[in-house]
Amino acid sequence: MASVWPVPFETRGRKANIVKHGVPRTGGLKGSTGQNREVESRKIREYRALVEIVNTKMRNKEYTNDVLSKTTELLELNPEYYTVWNYRRLLLRSFFTSQFRPDSNPTEEPSDSLNLDNIQRYIANDLSFLLPLLRQYPKCYWIWNYRFWLLEEASRLLPSTTAYDFWQKELALVGKMLSLDGRNFHGWGYRRKVIAALEKLSSSMESTGKSMTESEFEYTTKMVESNLSNFSAWHRRSKLLPKLLDEKKADQAERRKALDRELGIVQRALWADPDSKDQSLWFYHQYLISNFDSRPQSDVIAPDLSVEHKIAYIKAQIEDLYEMLEGAETCKWIYQRLLELSLMSRSLANRWAIDSARVEECIEQLLILDPLREGRWQDLRERIAS
């Protein structure tokens, strides 16, 4: 049973402070003394006894409030014990089923035949129970998975307007979480699911569902302005912008304007520190220049650019990169991007955007600055020579 304890006892006496994305994770065990070991042993015995009680009662299908309380105790001790979260789902499903009125018609919709006040209270209470756990264990997947399940149950069993209120509060919660750790990719993934649920409920309540694409795009703007290294925000932005332009039925001129704006944002940020080891901006820049590729690309901003326009963009980007290179000669991303743009130019117009000597210089620099990918750069050299 030691494997289900929240902190392995083998780590006692060692520091357990971990920093991720600049956010410390605390709670390491202090050095053990005889008295501490006695306390720990007692806690282990109590914990194992509680586990045995819960397992026995669930095997016997004792779906009662007392067992629910026992799972609460157990999960407060160990939120990583995912089996107990599944037990809790079974308990609540049993309680939800019990709320069917005796005179209900089996053909009725659930929202017409359930005691909605009790269902709503069960869900609200369980969401409240999770909040202290989330503060203490913000990156525990099982808590978030269970929370999402509760909200899906609200959508399934409650009127759309009531369920919508639950999801709106959840969006505020995940927004607060990301304000504390804006680069938490799990938080961004959870936010996407919450937004999808809100949009789905909105469409069920109105003849034309309300899209949240624009407000979410503005949210990414706020997040990257507060931290240019927020890879998750840049990635989310790359998925939202094409969708936003499609929803607005943007014409080619509007799409080019959007592309120019995004290129300007990234270039200004890169100019501030081109030699930065952070990759977030360079990856978003790579997404933007995919608009110039001769091969069909999905989720691009301006899919109908002419060859002439693409070549013009490539030349402008190369000029900016060479200016950026002055004083940032050790930045491998500049050399890599120069090669990528040059290959695009050759594919589009059968000619290099930079001369062969500069192409070779880029490869030589990459071999020096990025030796772990030596095979890749040598392969590229051979492809270029062929």
C-alpha positions, 0 to 999 in steps of 0.5 A: 500500500505504500505505493499509493501514499502521496509522498514516498517515505523513501524520500524522507530526509531529502529536500523535495522542493521543485521549481517548474516554470519558475513556480516552486512546488513545496511540501518536502519532508523534513529530516526524520527523528525518532519521534517523527518516525513514530508519527509517520508510522501511526499515519501509515497505519491509519491510512491503510485502515481507511483504505481497507474500509473504503475498499471493503464497502465499495466491494459490498456496494454500500453507496452511502453518504458515510462512504462518500465521507470516507473517500473525502478523507482518503483523497485529502490524504492522497489525491493521486489515488485515482481508484478512489476518484472512480469510487466517488464517481460511482457513489455520486452516480448512485445518488443522482439515480436516486433523485428520480421522482417515483412518479417520473415517466421513464420516457421523460428527459432527465432534467424533467424527472430529477430532483434538480435541487439535490443534484445541483447541491451534490455537484456544487458541494463536490466542486467546493470540496475540490478547491482546497485540493487544487490549491495544494496540488494544482498539477494533479491530473486526477483532481482536474479530471474528476472536476471535469466529470462533475461539470459534464454531469451538470450538463447532462442532468441540469437545465442548460442555464444552470449548467452554463453558470457552473462552466462560467465559474470554472472558466474564472477558476482556470483563468486564476490558475493561469494567472499564477502559472501562465505556462502550465500546459495542463491548465491551457488544455483544461481551459480549451475543454471548458471553452468548448463546453460553454460554446456547446451549451450556448448553441443549445440555448440559442438558435445561433451559438455564441463563439468565444474565439475572439475573446479567447484570442484577446486572452492570448494577447494578454498572456503573451504581453505579460510573458513572451516566453509563454509557449502555450499562449503562442500555440493557442494563438496559432490555433485561434487566429485562422478560426477567427478569420474564418468566422469573420469571413475575412477576405484576402486583404484582411488575412494579409493584414492579420499576417503582417500584424503577427509578423510585426509582433514577433519580430519586435519581440525577437529584436529585443533579445534575438540570442535568447535561449527561449524557443517560444517566439521562434516556434511561433515565427516558424508557424507564421512563415509556414504561410509562405510554403509551397506545400499545402498547410493547414491552419494558416492565416493567409492560404491564398497568397500568390507566389509573388507575394510569398517570395516578397515576404521571404525576402523581407524576412531574410533581410530582417534576420540578417540585420538581427544577426549583427550582435547575435552571431551565436543564435542558432535559430537565425541560421536555421530560419535563414535556411528554411526560408531559402528552401521555401524560395527554391521550392517556389521559384526554383532559386535561392533567396541567398547565395550558395556561400551564405547557405554554406555559412549557415550550415557551418554555424549550425554544425558548431552551435547545434552539434547534437543535430549534426546528422540533420545539418549534414543531411541538409547539406547533401540535399542542397548540393543535389 
